[in-house]
Amino acid sequence: MSIMVPSTTPALITPGRQALDSALHQLDQAAAHLGLDDGLRTMLATPRRSLTVSVPVRREDGRLDVVQGYRVQHNVSRGPAKGGLRFHPGTDIHEVTALAMWMTWKCALVGIPYGGAKGGVAVDPAGLTTRELERLTRRYVSEIMPLIGPEKDIPAPDVGTDEQTMAWVMDTYSVSAGYSVPGVVTGKPMTLGGSLGRTGATSRGVQIAALAALGRSPEGVTVAVQGFGKVGALAAQYLSDAGCKVVAVSDVTGAVYRAAGLDVARLRAYAAETGGVRGFHQADALSHEDLFELDVDVLVPAALEGVITEANAPRIRARLVVEGANGPTTPGADEILAANGTLVVPDILANAGGVIVSYLEWVQNMQAYAWSSGEIELKLRDLMLNAFTEVKSLAAERGLTMRQAAHVIGVGRVAEAHQMRGLYP
């Protein structure tokens, strides 16, 4: 089945396929608004390169396991490909393709000279030792080596990976090159050329987008965060620091609620110690489903894609949804939220802080230069707010949702780049 055609066979609609169908639907809407011809639509829907690799990993007991790995470069018309690397058992080629496509529009929307890419390995990192993770990472990098490089494709951390993973990626690539190449990845440790402000950049971007969308003082604003992980936990902390009242959070272990507001710093420490938020003694237990239905001002989905659906969207009472995750809202749910008057700040805008500071890290690596944390913060805020203002203005001018407006801008810039460059015979 062509990845350019939305799936209609229920047996084939996996979570990854659903994510790709959502991405294709959003592209089609933007292309219609832009008046793009069928040939250009097809080009924008089709990845430039897709690679599937087998990744053997030697386990500590001597067994040999083989897992599937992927790297997709969706578009490189505006610059090198850029995108995260995730380790998750549900990862497949459809999910990686959707994520790469969203990254293309995201980079164009916030005005950084990258195209979109994504990588993934279908594995649960929690089931591997540190040495097994290192062996898996290095073997995966060796398999995708022809595609990556500081001027070709720059990976970064995502679900299930972190700065240690990026250190292994950098070292594996550098050993092959024969010299240190810090610019091959972003999200690295500071000692290897990482940037100040990169660790919490996606979460900081979520905070900036949420406060801009509120348009009023954050004091007393109630917030629920679905996904108290790499993005969600720090987003909750930053929103709490700004004066918002974070009343509920969830992760894979459970959900907790406190009407008077959670002590986010203490909850983060508890989750780090115990492995999750379940059982936090200063809050009441809550079901994952009930969190979505809380009467709060802001809902931040910050886990995986496809969590807000046609089934639960009618019960969402938050006036503002700020997407910290990639693709958390299905197209059907989007229509329901819009009809109910819920403002959605879409993922390609709300969670763009990570790729913005990744870009700043890459620039510093390429120039062998470093900026201060204050300079990074200022550049991040400027790019986020400029993009937010553009999206809000276009949405108001054309009567679009913010997601539609964001895609019209992002897709439009990539289409323009294609048209200006022309087609090589």
DOLO-365489 format. One record per residue (C-alpha): x, y negated, z negated. Coordinates in Angstrom, 3 decimals, always signed. Each point is the difference from the previous one (the first is absolute). Layout:
N
<pt c1="X" c2="Y" c3="Z"/>
...
This chain:
425
<pt c1="+0.000" c2="+0.000" c3="+0.000"/>
<pt c1="+1.295" c2="-3.420" c3="+0.890"/>
<pt c1="+0.767" c2="-2.193" c3="-2.981"/>
<pt c1="-1.517" c2="-2.877" c3="+1.950"/>
<pt c1="-3.498" c2="+1.500" c3="-0.301"/>
<pt c1="-1.882" c2="-0.093" c3="-3.342"/>
<pt c1="-0.812" c2="+3.452" c3="-1.323"/>
<pt c1="-3.625" c2="+1.156" c3="+0.115"/>
<pt c1="+0.455" c2="+3.616" c3="-1.043"/>
<pt c1="-0.577" c2="+0.345" c3="-3.791"/>
<pt c1="+2.454" c2="+2.889" c3="-0.293"/>
<pt c1="+2.762" c2="-2.230" c3="+1.344"/>
<pt c1="-0.703" c2="-3.024" c3="-2.189"/>
<pt c1="+2.716" c2="+0.326" c3="-2.642"/>
<pt c1="+0.844" c2="-2.998" c3="-2.233"/>
<pt c1="+2.846" c2="-0.818" c3="+2.391"/>
<pt c1="-2.283" c2="+0.251" c3="+3.020"/>
<pt c1="-2.561" c2="-2.209" c3="-1.774"/>
<pt c1="+2.713" c2="-2.607" c3="-0.611"/>
<pt c1="+0.967" c2="+0.058" c3="+3.669"/>
<pt c1="-3.636" c2="-0.297" c3="+1.065"/>
<pt c1="-0.317" c2="-3.075" c3="-2.262"/>
<pt c1="+3.143" c2="-1.548" c3="+1.493"/>
<pt c1="-1.236" c2="+0.630" c3="+3.553"/>
<pt c1="-3.416" c2="-1.464" c3="-0.843"/>
<pt c1="+1.612" c2="-3.171" c3="-1.381"/>
<pt c1="+2.220" c2="-0.283" c3="+3.079"/>
<pt c1="-2.992" c2="+0.405" c3="+2.301"/>
<pt c1="-1.902" c2="-2.767" c3="-1.807"/>
<pt c1="+2.972" c2="-2.360" c3="+0.244"/>
<pt c1="+0.588" c2="+0.846" c3="+3.662"/>
<pt c1="-3.654" c2="-0.775" c3="+0.752"/>
<pt c1="+0.244" c2="-3.394" c3="-1.713"/>
<pt c1="+3.213" c2="-0.721" c3="+1.917"/>
<pt c1="-1.375" c2="+1.192" c3="+3.336"/>
<pt c1="+2.877" c2="+2.419" c3="+0.611"/>
<pt c1="-0.218" c2="+2.271" c3="+3.034"/>
<pt c1="-0.188" c2="+3.787" c3="-0.319"/>
<pt c1="+3.634" c2="+0.532" c3="+0.979"/>
<pt c1="+1.329" c2="-2.298" c3="-2.704"/>
<pt c1="-2.381" c2="+1.479" c3="-2.568"/>
<pt c1="+1.309" c2="+3.461" c3="+0.808"/>
<pt c1="+3.605" c2="-1.164" c3="-0.279"/>
<pt c1="-0.686" c2="-1.575" c3="-3.395"/>
<pt c1="-1.744" c2="+3.152" c3="-1.210"/>
<pt c1="+2.841" c2="+2.298" c3="+1.042"/>
<pt c1="+3.195" c2="+0.364" c3="-2.069"/>
<pt c1="+3.239" c2="-0.765" c3="+1.802"/>
<pt c1="+1.655" c2="+3.073" c3="-1.526"/>
<pt c1="-1.209" c2="+2.821" c3="-2.241"/>
<pt c1="+2.318" c2="+2.609" c3="-1.464"/>
<pt c1="-0.963" c2="+3.146" c3="-1.930"/>
<pt c1="+2.814" c2="+1.929" c3="-1.669"/>
<pt c1="+0.377" c2="+3.111" c3="-2.101"/>
<pt c1="+1.843" c2="-0.695" c3="-3.243"/>
<pt c1="+1.536" c2="+3.040" c3="-1.726"/>
<pt c1="+0.821" c2="-0.463" c3="-3.675"/>
<pt c1="+1.954" c2="+2.408" c3="-2.203"/>
<pt c1="-1.753" c2="+0.422" c3="-3.368"/>
<pt c1="+1.877" c2="+0.435" c3="-3.274"/>
<pt c1="-0.892" c2="+3.712" c3="-0.163"/>
<pt c1="+1.488" c2="+0.584" c3="+3.460"/>
<pt c1="-3.300" c2="+0.053" c3="+1.922"/>
<pt c1="-0.198" c2="-1.876" c3="+3.282"/>
<pt c1="-3.127" c2="-2.077" c3="+0.592"/>
<pt c1="-0.812" c2="-1.799" c3="+3.235"/>
<pt c1="-2.217" c2="-3.100" c3="-0.010"/>
<pt c1="-1.163" c2="-2.315" c3="+2.760"/>
<pt c1="+1.403" c2="-3.488" c3="+0.414"/>
<pt c1="-1.042" c2="-2.876" c3="+2.274"/>
<pt c1="+1.193" c2="-3.364" c3="+1.271"/>
<pt c1="-2.208" c2="-2.161" c3="+2.193"/>
<pt c1="+1.048" c2="-3.250" c3="+1.651"/>
<pt c1="-3.259" c2="-1.577" c3="+1.027"/>
<pt c1="+1.242" c2="-3.181" c3="+1.656"/>
<pt c1="+3.323" c2="-1.796" c3="+0.472"/>
<pt c1="-1.021" c2="-2.901" c3="+2.235"/>
<pt c1="+0.691" c2="-2.635" c3="-2.675"/>
<pt c1="+3.127" c2="+1.512" c3="-1.565"/>
<pt c1="+1.394" c2="+3.117" c3="-1.685"/>
<pt c1="-2.474" c2="+2.498" c3="-1.411"/>
<pt c1="-0.632" c2="-0.300" c3="-3.742"/>
<pt c1="-1.896" c2="+2.264" c3="-2.325"/>
<pt c1="+0.018" c2="+2.036" c3="-3.158"/>
<pt c1="+0.816" c2="+3.630" c3="-0.673"/>
<pt c1="-2.485" c2="+1.980" c3="-2.056"/>
<pt c1="+0.265" c2="+3.433" c3="-1.629"/>
<pt c1="-3.532" c2="+1.318" c3="-0.518"/>
<pt c1="-1.561" c2="+3.434" c3="+0.583"/>
<pt c1="-2.856" c2="-1.504" c3="+2.045"/>
<pt c1="+2.282" c2="-1.760" c3="+2.474"/>
<pt c1="-0.552" c2="+0.896" c3="+3.659"/>
<pt c1="+0.707" c2="-1.499" c3="+3.412"/>
<pt c1="-3.380" c2="-1.755" c3="+0.135"/>
<pt c1="+0.514" c2="-1.755" c3="-3.337"/>
<pt c1="+3.530" c2="-1.058" c3="+0.919"/>
<pt c1="-1.217" c2="-1.336" c3="+3.355"/>
<pt c1="-2.754" c2="-2.044" c3="-1.656"/>
<pt c1="+2.419" c2="-1.442" c3="-2.540"/>
<pt c1="+2.496" c2="-0.903" c3="+2.727"/>
<pt c1="-2.757" c2="-1.774" c3="+1.949"/>
<pt c1="-1.101" c2="-2.002" c3="-3.034"/>
<pt c1="+3.620" c2="-0.978" c3="-0.589"/>
<pt c1="+0.223" c2="-1.391" c3="+3.547"/>
<pt c1="-2.953" c2="-2.334" c3="-0.576"/>
<pt c1="+1.205" c2="-0.879" c3="-3.501"/>
<pt c1="+3.436" c2="-1.156" c3="+1.158"/>
<pt c1="-1.525" c2="-2.062" c3="+2.809"/>
<pt c1="-2.593" c2="-1.508" c3="-2.335"/>
<pt c1="+2.534" c2="-1.301" c3="-2.529"/>
<pt c1="+2.391" c2="-1.113" c3="+2.737"/>
<pt c1="+3.029" c2="+2.213" c3="-0.512"/>
<pt c1="+1.857" c2="+1.399" c3="+3.054"/>
<pt c1="-0.671" c2="+3.697" c3="-0.460"/>
<pt c1="-2.072" c2="+2.697" c3="+1.616"/>
<pt c1="-1.766" c2="+2.708" c3="-1.963"/>
<pt c1="+1.309" c2="+3.426" c3="-0.975"/>
<pt c1="-0.658" c2="+2.613" c3="-2.670"/>
<pt c1="+1.564" c2="+3.215" c3="-1.197"/>
<pt c1="-1.159" c2="+2.819" c3="-2.185"/>
<pt c1="+0.704" c2="+3.472" c3="-1.281"/>
<pt c1="-2.848" c2="+2.335" c3="-0.943"/>
<pt c1="+1.263" c2="+0.893" c3="-3.459"/>
<pt c1="-0.887" c2="-0.618" c3="-3.639"/>
<pt c1="+3.101" c2="-1.625" c3="-1.534"/>
<pt c1="-1.237" c2="+0.867" c3="-3.501"/>
<pt c1="+0.632" c2="+3.654" c3="+0.824"/>
<pt c1="+3.660" c2="-0.547" c3="+0.879"/>
<pt c1="+3.055" c2="-0.504" c3="-2.154"/>
<pt c1="+2.180" c2="-3.044" c3="+0.559"/>
<pt c1="+2.566" c2="+2.079" c3="+1.869"/>
<pt c1="-2.712" c2="+1.541" c3="+2.192"/>
<pt c1="-1.376" c2="-3.467" c3="+0.765"/>
<pt c1="+3.446" c2="-1.203" c3="+0.987"/>
<pt c1="+0.584" c2="+2.997" c3="+2.275"/>
<pt c1="-3.422" c2="-0.455" c3="+1.612"/>
<pt c1="+0.540" c2="-3.747" c3="+0.515"/>
<pt c1="+3.424" c2="+0.399" c3="+1.552"/>
<pt c1="-1.136" c2="+2.796" c3="+2.341"/>
<pt c1="-3.045" c2="-2.050" c3="+1.073"/>
<pt c1="+2.234" c2="-3.011" c3="+0.718"/>
<pt c1="+2.370" c2="+2.145" c3="+2.048"/>
<pt c1="-2.970" c2="+1.179" c3="+2.106"/>
<pt c1="-1.311" c2="-3.526" c3="+0.722"/>
<pt c1="+3.488" c2="-1.540" c3="+0.325"/>
<pt c1="-0.317" c2="-0.772" c3="+3.742"/>
<pt c1="-3.005" c2="-2.260" c3="-0.689"/>
<pt c1="+1.157" c2="-2.097" c3="-2.976"/>
<pt c1="+2.570" c2="-2.758" c3="-0.402"/>
<pt c1="+0.171" c2="-3.633" c3="-1.154"/>
<pt c1="-0.836" c2="-1.249" c3="+3.497"/>
<pt c1="-2.411" c2="+2.824" c3="+0.918"/>
<pt c1="-2.114" c2="+1.207" c3="-2.930"/>
<pt c1="+0.370" c2="-0.855" c3="-3.690"/>
<pt c1="-1.719" c2="+2.293" c3="-2.565"/>
<pt c1="-1.099" c2="-1.113" c3="-3.474"/>
<pt c1="-1.578" c2="+1.608" c3="-3.094"/>
<pt c1="-3.647" c2="+1.023" c3="-0.030"/>
<pt c1="-2.162" c2="+2.539" c3="-1.840"/>
<pt c1="+2.204" c2="+2.617" c3="-1.665"/>
<pt c1="+3.297" c2="-1.727" c3="+0.797"/>
<pt c1="+2.031" c2="-2.681" c3="-1.766"/>
<pt c1="+3.310" c2="-1.859" c3="+0.033"/>
<pt c1="+1.895" c2="+3.220" c3="-0.775"/>
<pt c1="-1.502" c2="+1.576" c3="+3.121"/>
<pt c1="+1.095" c2="-3.030" c3="+2.003"/>
<pt c1="+3.524" c2="+0.300" c3="-1.417"/>
<pt c1="+0.151" c2="+3.576" c3="+1.332"/>
<pt c1="-1.324" c2="-1.146" c3="+3.389"/>
<pt c1="+2.609" c2="-2.759" c3="+0.196"/>
<pt c1="+2.836" c2="+2.294" c3="-1.019"/>
<pt c1="-0.971" c2="+2.744" c3="+2.448"/>
<pt c1="-0.174" c2="-2.473" c3="+2.875"/>
<pt c1="+3.225" c2="-1.742" c3="-1.077"/>
<pt c1="+1.947" c2="+3.265" c3="-0.242"/>
<pt c1="-1.047" c2="+0.793" c3="+3.563"/>
<pt c1="+0.972" c2="-3.497" c3="+1.192"/>
<pt c1="+3.349" c2="+0.097" c3="-1.805"/>
<pt c1="-0.541" c2="-3.240" c3="-1.931"/>
<pt c1="-2.582" c2="-1.509" c3="-2.376"/>
<pt c1="-3.164" c2="-1.187" c3="+1.726"/>
<pt c1="-2.177" c2="-1.630" c3="-2.689"/>
<pt c1="-2.399" c2="-1.440" c3="+2.589"/>
<pt c1="-1.291" c2="+3.428" c3="+1.044"/>
<pt c1="-2.534" c2="+0.009" c3="-2.872"/>
<pt c1="-1.649" c2="-2.483" c3="-2.332"/>
<pt c1="-1.178" c2="+0.521" c3="-3.552"/>
<pt c1="+3.509" c2="+1.137" c3="-0.998"/>
<pt c1="+1.576" c2="-0.378" c3="-3.453"/>
<pt c1="+1.614" c2="-3.409" c3="-0.549"/>
<pt c1="+3.448" c2="+1.595" c3="-0.163"/>
<pt c1="-0.409" c2="+1.194" c3="+3.607"/>
<pt c1="-1.246" c2="-3.245" c3="+1.492"/>
<pt c1="-3.558" c2="-0.094" c3="-1.248"/>
<pt c1="-1.804" c2="-3.299" c3="-0.409"/>
<pt c1="-1.221" c2="-1.764" c3="-3.097"/>
<pt c1="-3.786" c2="+0.091" c3="-0.106"/>
<pt c1="-0.408" c2="+3.076" c3="+2.230"/>
<pt c1="-1.229" c2="+2.418" c3="-2.682"/>
<pt c1="-3.186" c2="-1.900" c3="-0.791"/>
<pt c1="-0.429" c2="-1.771" c3="+3.332"/>
<pt c1="-3.114" c2="+1.849" c3="+1.180"/>
<pt c1="-1.650" c2="-0.528" c3="-3.386"/>
<pt c1="+0.983" c2="-3.676" c3="-0.030"/>
<pt c1="-1.565" c2="-0.379" c3="+3.436"/>
<pt c1="-3.230" c2="+1.573" c3="-1.290"/>
<pt c1="-0.043" c2="-2.520" c3="-2.851"/>
<pt c1="+0.614" c2="-2.926" c3="+2.353"/>
<pt c1="-2.766" c2="+1.159" c3="+2.350"/>
<pt c1="-2.457" c2="+0.619" c3="-2.834"/>
<pt c1="+0.529" c2="-3.403" c3="-1.608"/>
<pt c1="-0.246" c2="-1.740" c3="+3.387"/>
<pt c1="-3.263" c2="+1.799" c3="+0.760"/>
<pt c1="-1.468" c2="-0.843" c3="-3.411"/>
<pt c1="+0.372" c2="-3.716" c3="+0.676"/>
<pt c1="-0.369" c2="-0.766" c3="-3.718"/>
<pt c1="+1.797" c2="+0.365" c3="-3.293"/>
<pt c1="+0.904" c2="+3.623" c3="-0.750"/>
<pt c1="-0.818" c2="-0.450" c3="-3.687"/>
<pt c1="-2.570" c2="+2.590" c3="-1.012"/>
<pt c1="-0.254" c2="+1.584" c3="+3.456"/>
<pt c1="-0.674" c2="+3.724" c3="-0.483"/>
<pt c1="+1.977" c2="+2.558" c3="+2.016"/>
<pt c1="-0.113" c2="+3.758" c3="+0.596"/>
<pt c1="+2.989" c2="+1.732" c3="+1.612"/>
<pt c1="-0.375" c2="+3.387" c3="+1.698"/>
<pt c1="+3.455" c2="+1.566" c3="+0.170"/>
<pt c1="+2.240" c2="-0.903" c3="-2.943"/>
<pt c1="+3.181" c2="+0.945" c3="+1.819"/>
<pt c1="+2.853" c2="-1.726" c3="+1.780"/>
<pt c1="-2.205" c2="-2.808" c3="+1.373"/>
<pt c1="-3.018" c2="+0.028" c3="-2.298"/>
<pt c1="+1.790" c2="-0.090" c3="-3.351"/>
<pt c1="+2.061" c2="-3.084" c3="+0.819"/>
<pt c1="-2.948" c2="-1.656" c3="+1.766"/>
<pt c1="-1.994" c2="+0.460" c3="-3.204"/>
<pt c1="+2.890" c2="-1.462" c3="-2.000"/>
<pt c1="+0.396" c2="-3.035" c3="+2.269"/>
<pt c1="-3.750" c2="-0.689" c3="+0.011"/>
<pt c1="-0.092" c2="+0.333" c3="-3.784"/>
<pt c1="+2.974" c2="-2.347" c3="-0.328"/>
<pt c1="-1.863" c2="-2.539" c3="+2.150"/>
<pt c1="-2.942" c2="+0.006" c3="-2.411"/>
<pt c1="-2.299" c2="+2.648" c3="+1.471"/>
<pt c1="-1.587" c2="+2.613" c3="-2.257"/>
<pt c1="+0.842" c2="+3.493" c3="+1.262"/>
<pt c1="-2.796" c2="+2.131" c3="-1.447"/>
<pt c1="+0.489" c2="+3.350" c3="+1.773"/>
<pt c1="+2.681" c2="+1.995" c3="+1.813"/>
<pt c1="+0.297" c2="+3.522" c3="+1.341"/>
<pt c1="+2.612" c2="+2.430" c3="+1.266"/>
<pt c1="+0.096" c2="+3.703" c3="+0.855"/>
<pt c1="-0.311" c2="+0.943" c3="-3.690"/>
<pt c1="-3.153" c2="-2.000" c3="-0.723"/>
<pt c1="-1.433" c2="-3.461" c3="-0.556"/>
<pt c1="-0.247" c2="-2.279" c3="-3.022"/>
<pt c1="-2.179" c2="-3.002" c3="-0.845"/>
<pt c1="-0.011" c2="-2.769" c3="-2.602"/>
<pt c1="-2.560" c2="-2.790" c3="+0.327"/>
<pt c1="+2.149" c2="-2.466" c3="-1.952"/>
<pt c1="+2.935" c2="+0.626" c3="+2.359"/>
<pt c1="+2.805" c2="+2.534" c3="+0.031"/>
<pt c1="+3.479" c2="-0.668" c3="-1.344"/>
<pt c1="+1.568" c2="+0.691" c3="+3.392"/>
<pt c1="+3.605" c2="-0.068" c3="-1.193"/>
<pt c1="-0.747" c2="+2.542" c3="-2.733"/>
<pt c1="-1.989" c2="+2.153" c3="+2.433"/>
<pt c1="+2.881" c2="-0.013" c3="+2.492"/>
<pt c1="+2.365" c2="+1.169" c3="-2.739"/>
<pt c1="-2.465" c2="+2.714" c3="-1.044"/>
<pt c1="-0.435" c2="+1.225" c3="+3.587"/>
<pt c1="+3.775" c2="+0.081" c3="+0.520"/>
<pt c1="+0.423" c2="+2.090" c3="-3.157"/>
<pt c1="-2.923" c2="+2.421" c3="+0.459"/>
<pt c1="-0.277" c2="+0.198" c3="+3.771"/>
<pt c1="-3.318" c2="-1.817" c3="+0.343"/>
<pt c1="-2.679" c2="-2.202" c3="-1.553"/>
<pt c1="-2.195" c2="+2.832" c3="-1.286"/>
<pt c1="-0.332" c2="-0.004" c3="-3.773"/>
<pt c1="+1.100" c2="-3.616" c3="-0.516"/>
<pt c1="-1.261" c2="-0.598" c3="-3.523"/>
<pt c1="-0.802" c2="-3.704" c3="+0.382"/>
<pt c1="-2.647" c2="+0.613" c3="+2.680"/>
<pt c1="-2.996" c2="+2.204" c3="+0.796"/>
<pt c1="+0.067" c2="+2.762" c3="+2.577"/>
<pt c1="-1.717" c2="-0.688" c3="+3.308"/>
<pt c1="-0.657" c2="+2.105" c3="+3.085"/>
<pt c1="+1.736" c2="-0.834" c3="+3.250"/>
<pt c1="-3.376" c2="-0.568" c3="+1.651"/>
<pt c1="-1.246" c2="-2.359" c3="-2.728"/>
<pt c1="+3.021" c2="-2.268" c3="+0.397"/>
<pt c1="-1.153" c2="-0.977" c3="+3.492"/>
<pt c1="-3.436" c2="-0.935" c3="-1.337"/>
<pt c1="+1.083" c2="-2.286" c3="-2.845"/>
<pt c1="-1.444" c2="-3.505" c3="-0.093"/>
<pt c1="+3.320" c2="-1.811" c3="+0.469"/>
<pt c1="+1.138" c2="-3.003" c3="+1.987"/>
<pt c1="+2.871" c2="+1.759" c3="+1.805"/>
<pt c1="+0.543" c2="+3.604" c3="+1.069"/>
<pt c1="+3.514" c2="+0.983" c3="+1.104"/>
<pt c1="+0.215" c2="+3.382" c3="+1.774"/>
<pt c1="+3.726" c2="+0.732" c3="-0.217"/>
<pt c1="+0.386" c2="+3.745" c3="+0.568"/>
<pt c1="-0.583" c2="+1.824" c3="+3.291"/>
<pt c1="-2.164" c2="-0.550" c3="+3.061"/>
<pt c1="-3.716" c2="+0.716" c3="+0.366"/>
<pt c1="-1.142" c2="-0.412" c3="-3.616"/>
<pt c1="-2.773" c2="-2.543" c3="+0.657"/>
<pt c1="-2.532" c2="+1.773" c3="+2.202"/>
<pt c1="-3.592" c2="-0.282" c3="+1.146"/>
<pt c1="-0.910" c2="+2.107" c3="-3.033"/>
<pt c1="+1.351" c2="-2.298" c3="-2.730"/>
<pt c1="+0.081" c2="-3.396" c3="+1.743"/>
<pt c1="-3.698" c2="-0.775" c3="-0.739"/>
<pt c1="+0.733" c2="+0.299" c3="-3.732"/>
<pt c1="+3.040" c2="-2.280" c3="-0.054"/>
<pt c1="-0.854" c2="-3.126" c3="-1.979"/>
<pt c1="+3.341" c2="-1.826" c3="+0.197"/>
<pt c1="-0.312" c2="-3.284" c3="+1.855"/>
<pt c1="+3.559" c2="+0.278" c3="+1.321"/>
<pt c1="+1.932" c2="+3.063" c3="+1.217"/>
<pt c1="+3.752" c2="-0.459" c3="+0.463"/>
<pt c1="+1.582" c2="+2.973" c3="+1.747"/>
<pt c1="+3.321" c2="+0.957" c3="-1.555"/>
<pt c1="-0.012" c2="+3.359" c3="+1.801"/>
<pt c1="+0.144" c2="+0.607" c3="+3.742"/>
<pt c1="-3.396" c2="+0.770" c3="+1.541"/>
<pt c1="-2.004" c2="+0.487" c3="-3.218"/>
<pt c1="-3.313" c2="-1.035" c3="+1.598"/>
<pt c1="-1.674" c2="+1.917" c3="+2.819"/>
<pt c1="-1.685" c2="-1.920" c3="+2.850"/>
<pt c1="-3.456" c2="+1.056" c3="-1.194"/>
<pt c1="+0.744" c2="-1.227" c3="-3.503"/>
<pt c1="+1.327" c2="-3.253" c3="+1.442"/>
<pt c1="-3.363" c2="-0.710" c3="+1.604"/>
<pt c1="-1.830" c2="+0.703" c3="-3.261"/>
<pt c1="+2.283" c2="-2.279" c3="-2.024"/>
<pt c1="-0.359" c2="-2.802" c3="+2.563"/>
<pt c1="-3.804" c2="+0.338" c3="-0.047"/>
<pt c1="+0.050" c2="-0.189" c3="-3.802"/>
<pt c1="+2.058" c2="-3.192" c3="+0.045"/>
<pt c1="+3.167" c2="+1.581" c3="-1.408"/>
<pt c1="+3.163" c2="-1.756" c3="+1.157"/>
<pt c1="+2.726" c2="+2.480" c3="+1.014"/>
<pt c1="+3.607" c2="-1.147" c3="+0.312"/>
<pt c1="+1.293" c2="+2.674" c3="+2.394"/>
<pt c1="+3.049" c2="+2.163" c3="-0.509"/>
<pt c1="+2.037" c2="-1.464" c3="+2.865"/>
<pt c1="-0.157" c2="-3.326" c3="-1.849"/>
<pt c1="-0.353" c2="+0.874" c3="-3.685"/>
<pt c1="+2.833" c2="+2.539" c3="-0.222"/>
<pt c1="+2.395" c2="-1.739" c3="+2.402"/>
<pt c1="+2.270" c2="-1.159" c3="-2.820"/>
<pt c1="+2.027" c2="+3.196" c3="+0.203"/>
<pt c1="+0.923" c2="-0.301" c3="+3.668"/>
<pt c1="+0.649" c2="-3.730" c3="-0.391"/>
<pt c1="+2.638" c2="+0.550" c3="-2.672"/>
<pt c1="+1.302" c2="+3.041" c3="+1.897"/>
<pt c1="+0.581" c2="-2.339" c3="+2.907"/>
<pt c1="+1.783" c2="-2.447" c3="-2.312"/>
<pt c1="+2.167" c2="+2.853" c3="-1.314"/>
<pt c1="+0.884" c2="+1.048" c3="+3.553"/>
<pt c1="+0.910" c2="-3.583" c3="+0.938"/>
<pt c1="+2.290" c2="-0.231" c3="-3.032"/>
<pt c1="+1.642" c2="+3.329" c3="+0.930"/>
<pt c1="+0.550" c2="-1.048" c3="+3.601"/>
<pt c1="+1.558" c2="-3.296" c3="-1.106"/>
<pt c1="+1.918" c2="+1.452" c3="-2.983"/>
<pt c1="-1.654" c2="-2.683" c3="-2.102"/>
<pt c1="-2.336" c2="-0.073" c3="-3.012"/>
<pt c1="-2.816" c2="-2.322" c3="-1.053"/>
<pt c1="-1.079" c2="-0.718" c3="-3.572"/>
<pt c1="-3.221" c2="+1.433" c3="-1.420"/>
<pt c1="-1.503" c2="-3.494" c3="+0.124"/>
<pt c1="+0.731" c2="-0.315" c3="+3.712"/>
<pt c1="-1.490" c2="+3.440" c3="+0.664"/>
<pt c1="-3.130" c2="-0.864" c3="-1.986"/>
<pt c1="-0.445" c2="-3.272" c3="+1.888"/>
<pt c1="+0.402" c2="+1.639" c3="+3.422"/>
<pt c1="-2.416" c2="+2.791" c3="-0.954"/>
<pt c1="-2.640" c2="-2.428" c3="-1.247"/>
<pt c1="+0.294" c2="-2.251" c3="+3.047"/>
<pt c1="-0.394" c2="+2.851" c3="+2.488"/>
<pt c1="-2.910" c2="+1.551" c3="-1.917"/>
<pt c1="-1.890" c2="-3.272" c3="-0.413"/>
<pt c1="+0.603" c2="-1.097" c3="+3.590"/>
<pt c1="-1.420" c2="+3.290" c3="+1.257"/>
<pt c1="-2.929" c2="-0.176" c3="-2.431"/>
<pt c1="-0.885" c2="-3.513" c3="+1.158"/>
<pt c1="+0.155" c2="+1.050" c3="+3.663"/>
<pt c1="-2.256" c2="+2.995" c3="-0.592"/>
<pt c1="-2.504" c2="-1.923" c3="-2.100"/>
<pt c1="-0.201" c2="-2.820" c3="+2.557"/>
<pt c1="-0.512" c2="+2.352" c3="+2.953"/>
<pt c1="-2.621" c2="+2.002" c3="-1.885"/>
<pt c1="-1.963" c2="-3.165" c3="-0.765"/>
<pt c1="+0.409" c2="-1.383" c3="+3.517"/>
<pt c1="-1.189" c2="+3.152" c3="+1.811"/>
<pt c1="-2.327" c2="+1.509" c3="-2.591"/>
<pt c1="+2.245" c2="+3.028" c3="-0.552"/>
<pt c1="+0.822" c2="+1.996" c3="-3.091"/>
<pt c1="+3.501" c2="-0.543" c3="-1.332"/>
<pt c1="+0.984" c2="+3.449" c3="+1.270"/>
<pt c1="-1.217" c2="-0.787" c3="+3.494"/>
<pt c1="+1.764" c2="-3.369" c3="-0.033"/>
<pt c1="+3.253" c2="+1.521" c3="-1.283"/>
<pt c1="-0.034" c2="+2.606" c3="+2.772"/>
<pt c1="-0.844" c2="-2.554" c3="+2.679"/>
<pt c1="+3.086" c2="-1.975" c3="-1.037"/>
<pt c1="+2.331" c2="+2.996" c3="-0.384"/>
<pt c1="-1.145" c2="+1.900" c3="+3.079"/>
<pt c1="-0.073" c2="-3.225" c3="+2.011"/>
<pt c1="+3.646" c2="-0.770" c3="-0.779"/>
<pt c1="+1.129" c2="+3.494" c3="+0.964"/>
<pt c1="-2.061" c2="-0.105" c3="+3.205"/>
<pt c1="+1.549" c2="-3.356" c3="+0.873"/>
<pt c1="+3.485" c2="+1.465" c3="-0.521"/>
<pt c1="-0.855" c2="+2.886" c3="+2.348"/>
<pt c1="-1.283" c2="-2.395" c3="+2.646"/>
<pt c1="+2.985" c2="-2.309" c3="-0.244"/>
<pt c1="+2.530" c2="+2.840" c3="+0.223"/>
<pt c1="-1.788" c2="+1.704" c3="+2.881"/>
<pt c1="+0.164" c2="+3.676" c3="+0.879"/>
<pt c1="+3.300" c2="+1.607" c3="+0.928"/>
<pt c1="-0.481" c2="+1.985" c3="+3.257"/>
